[in-house]
Amino acid sequence: MVRRTALMAEKGIYNVPTLMTCYASYQRNDLSFFLIEKRGWSMAMHETLFKKAYARHILMGIGTDANGEYREMYPGIYFEEMRYFVRLGMSPMEVIVCATRNGARILGLEDELGTIEAGKAADLQVLKDNPLKSFDNLGHPELVILRGKITWDRASSSSL
């Protein structure tokens, strides 16, 4: 495992751990016998890889490769992934950067998205409470702005 993260750091390879998808797969017994018994996969292994990648300053993003029956977990799976990153040692601000700036960089869209700057897309959810204290309001915005235009406002309880 150490060699993998060392190589990732050396080559500048990004990491989107998809911890919640892994967790759900273990809970549902959706992983093959080969991966668990022969390869030794476990949630502890995924957590160790995350911690090693974090220690090596490997750029990480928030995401999921969940599909099919896992779609029922959207969009909450993203917010649970963010909480998982905090449980494994990241600060809330680092996690927000993983979900925004790093995500745009991983997708090759950092000139268009990911930070609040002139000339960028301005896709935002405005929250009532500070997400640095809790991610609980994520997905429950007061205001939604897409491409710089207000598209939903809780005060009017409608899409604009």
C-alpha positions in Angstrom: 0.0 0.0 0.0 2.8 2.4 0.8 4.3 1.8 -2.6 1.0 2.7 -4.3 0.6 6.0 -2.6 4.3 6.8 -3.1 3.9 6.2 -6.8 0.7 8.2 -6.9 2.5 11.1 -5.2 5.5 10.8 -7.5 3.4 10.8 -10.7 0.9 13.5 -9.5 -2.0 11.1 -9.8 -5.3 12.2 -8.2 -7.4 10.2 -5.9 -11.2 10.0 -5.5 -11.5 7.4 -2.8 -15.3 6.7 -3.1 -15.3 5.5 0.6 -19.1 5.5 0.9 -19.5 3.4 -2.2 -17.0 0.9 -0.7 -18.7 1.0 2.6 -22.1 0.4 1.0 -20.7 -2.5 -1.0 -19.3 -4.2 2.1 -22.7 -3.7 3.9 -24.6 -5.2 0.9 -22.1 -8.0 0.4 -21.7 -6.8 -3.2 -17.9 -7.4 -3.4 -16.6 -10.6 -4.9 -15.0 -13.4 -2.9 -11.9 -12.8 -4.9 -11.5 -9.2 -3.8 -12.2 -9.9 -0.1 -10.6 -13.3 0.4 -7.8 -13.4 -2.1 -6.9 -9.7 -2.3 -7.6 -8.9 1.4 -9.9 -6.0 0.7 -11.6 -4.4 3.8 -12.9 -1.1 4.8 -9.8 -0.7 7.1 -7.6 -1.2 4.0 -9.5 1.7 2.2 -9.2 3.9 5.2 -5.5 3.2 5.5 -5.0 4.0 1.8 -6.9 7.3 2.3 -4.7 8.2 5.3 -1.5 7.4 3.4 -2.7 9.5 0.4 -3.6 12.4 2.7 -0.2 12.2 4.4 1.5 12.3 1.0 -0.5 15.3 0.0 -2.1 13.5 -3.0 -4.9 15.7 -4.4 -8.2 14.1 -3.6 -11.8 14.8 -4.7 -15.2 13.9 -3.5 -17.1 11.5 -5.8 -18.7 8.2 -6.3 -18.8 5.5 -8.9 -22.0 4.1 -7.5 -24.7 3.3 -10.1 -27.6 0.9 -10.5 -29.3 0.2 -7.2 -26.9 2.6 -5.4 -28.5 5.6 -7.1 -31.0 5.6 -4.2 -28.1 7.0 -2.1 -27.9 10.2 -4.1 -27.2 13.0 -3.3 -26.6 12.1 0.3 -23.7 9.8 -0.5 -21.6 12.9 -1.4 -22.3 14.5 1.9 -21.6 11.3 3.8 -18.3 11.0 1.8 -17.4 14.5 3.1 -18.1 13.5 6.7 -16.0 10.4 6.2 -13.0 12.5 5.1 -13.3 14.5 8.3 -13.5 11.3 10.4 -10.3 10.2 8.8 -8.4 13.4 9.7 -9.2 16.2 7.2 -10.4 19.5 8.4 -13.8 20.6 7.1 -12.2 23.3 5.0 -9.9 20.7 3.3 -12.9 18.6 2.6 -14.8 21.5 1.0 -11.8 22.2 -1.2 -11.8 18.5 -2.2 -15.5 18.8 -3.2 -15.0 22.1 -5.1 -11.6 23.2 -6.3 -10.1 19.7 -6.4 -13.1 18.3 -8.2 -12.8 20.9 -10.9 -9.0 20.2 -11.2 -9.5 16.5 -11.5 -12.0 17.0 -14.3 -9.7 19.4 -16.1 -12.2 22.3 -15.5 -10.3 24.4 -13.0 -10.5 27.4 -15.3 -14.3 27.2 -15.4 -15.4 25.8 -12.0 -14.4 25.0 -8.5 -13.7 28.4 -6.9 -15.6 31.7 -6.7 -13.7 34.0 -9.1 -14.5 36.4 -11.9 -15.2 34.6 -15.2 -16.0 31.2 -13.6 -19.4 29.5 -13.7 -20.8 30.7 -10.3 -22.6 27.5 -9.4 -23.4 27.9 -5.7 -25.7 26.7 -2.9 -26.1 29.4 -0.2 -26.5 27.8 3.2 -28.1 29.0 6.4 -25.4 27.7 8.6 -21.6 27.6 8.3 -20.5 24.3 6.6 -17.2 24.5 8.5 -19.1 23.7 11.6 -21.4 21.0 10.1 -22.1 19.6 6.7 -25.8 19.0 7.7 -27.1 21.8 5.6 -25.5 20.6 2.4 -28.3 19.7 0.0 -30.7 22.0 1.9 -29.8 25.4 0.6 -31.4 28.7 1.1 -30.6 29.8 -2.4 -29.2 28.1 -5.5 -27.2 30.0 -8.1 -26.4 28.3 -11.4 -24.1 30.0 -13.9 -24.6 33.3 -12.0 -28.4 33.2 -12.0 -30.6 32.5 -9.0 -32.5 29.3 -9.9 -34.1 28.5 -6.5 -34.9 30.6 -3.4 -36.2 29.0 -0.3 -37.9 32.3 0.7 -40.1 32.1 -2.4 -40.0 28.2 -2.2 -39.8 27.9 -5.9 -37.6 27.5 -8.9 -37.1 30.8 -10.7 
